[in-house]
Structure formats: C-alpha cells, structure tokens
Amino acid sequence: MNVIIKQIKLIERVDRLVRMQATGSPDELAYRLSISKTKLYRIINVMKQLGAPIEYDFSIQSFVYEQAVGFTFGFYEKELQTDKVMIRKA
C-alpha cells in the first residue's frame, strides 16, 4: 500500500511543477525528483492514462498542460444529502 501512496505523492509533485511550468528538461526533472528518467516517463504515462493533457514544450524547456486541468486524489468531507419522502395523508 505504501507504494501506491508514494506514486500518488510523486504524481502530485509533478503536477505542481507542470502547473508552474517549472519542470525543466526531463533529465533535470528526474534529478530533482531523485528518480530515473525511465521512471519519470512511466509517471507521465500514468498521468496521461488518467487524462492529463501533458506535453513537453521545447521553447520553455518544461512539461506543460495543453489545457487547464485539475488533479485530486483522496477523500474529502462531503455534505450528506438525504432524500425526503413526502407521505400524504388521506
């Protein structure tokens, strides 16, 4: 289970850097994350499979999103809705 959490945290970190357009080159990003370039590309492929429109922009030397997207994973409090049943008296 710890492996899944580590992967999610890594995706969140890559996502944050992509949003800031501050990833640098693939080599720089892999170094910054303390992972291999191969593992970086695996993470990016997982992000793409999850629907991330991620690409590399050579002009700014950073991964970017082609369009605005959001990423969230985890549980959050949600307001409970109860279905009210109206009973009519005859």
C-alpha positions in Angstrom: 0.0 0.0 0.0 2.9 2.4 0.7 3.9 2.1 -2.9 0.6 3.5 -4.1 0.8 6.4 -1.7 4.4 7.2 -2.9 3.3 7.1 -6.5 0.3 9.4 -5.8 2.6 11.9 -4.0 5.0 11.8 -6.9 2.2 12.5 -9.4 1.1 15.4 -7.2 4.6 16.8 -7.1 5.0 16.5 -10.9 1.5 18.1 -11.3 2.5 21.1 -9.2 5.7 21.6 -11.2 3.9 21.3 -14.5 1.3 23.9 -13.4 4.1 26.3 -12.6 5.8 25.4 -15.9 8.9 24.8 -13.9 9.9 21.2 -14.6 13.0 21.9 -16.6 14.2 19.2 -19.0 13.3 15.5 -18.4 16.9 15.0 -17.1 16.6 17.9 -14.7 13.1 16.9 -13.5 14.2 13.3 -12.9 17.2 14.6 -10.9 15.0 17.0 -8.9 12.6 14.1 -8.0 15.5 11.7 -7.3 14.2 9.2 -9.8 15.4 7.8 -13.1 14.4 9.3 -16.4 12.6 6.0 -17.2 10.6 6.2 -14.0 9.7 9.8 -14.8 8.3 8.8 -18.2 6.4 6.0 -16.5 4.8 8.5 -14.2 4.0 10.9 -17.1 2.4 8.0 -19.0 0.3 7.1 -15.9 -0.8 10.8 -15.8 -1.7 10.6 -19.5 -3.8 7.5 -18.9 -5.6 9.3 -16.1 -6.5 12.1 -18.6 -3.7 14.6 -18.2 -3.1 16.6 -21.4 0.6 16.8 -20.7 3.3 17.6 -23.3 6.8 18.9 -23.4 7.3 22.5 -24.6 10.8 22.8 -26.1 10.6 26.6 -26.2 10.3 27.0 -22.4 12.1 23.7 -21.5 9.2 22.4 -19.4 6.3 20.0 -19.4 3.0 21.8 -19.7 -0.7 21.0 -19.8 -2.3 21.7 -23.2 -5.4 22.9 -21.4 -6.4 23.7 -17.8 -7.0 20.6 -15.7 -7.1 19.7 -12.0 -5.8 16.7 -10.2 -7.0 15.5 -6.8 -6.8 12.1 -5.2 -8.0 11.3 -1.7 -11.0 11.6 0.5 -12.8 14.8 1.5 -15.8 15.7 3.6 -19.0 15.9 1.7 -22.3 17.3 2.8 -24.7 14.4 3.2 -28.0 14.7 1.3 -31.0 12.8 2.4 -33.8 12.0 0.1 -37.0 13.2 1.8 -40.1 11.2 1.1 -43.4 13.0 1.4 -46.2 10.9 2.8 -49.7 12.2 2.0 -52.4 11.5 4.4 -55.8 10.6 3.0 
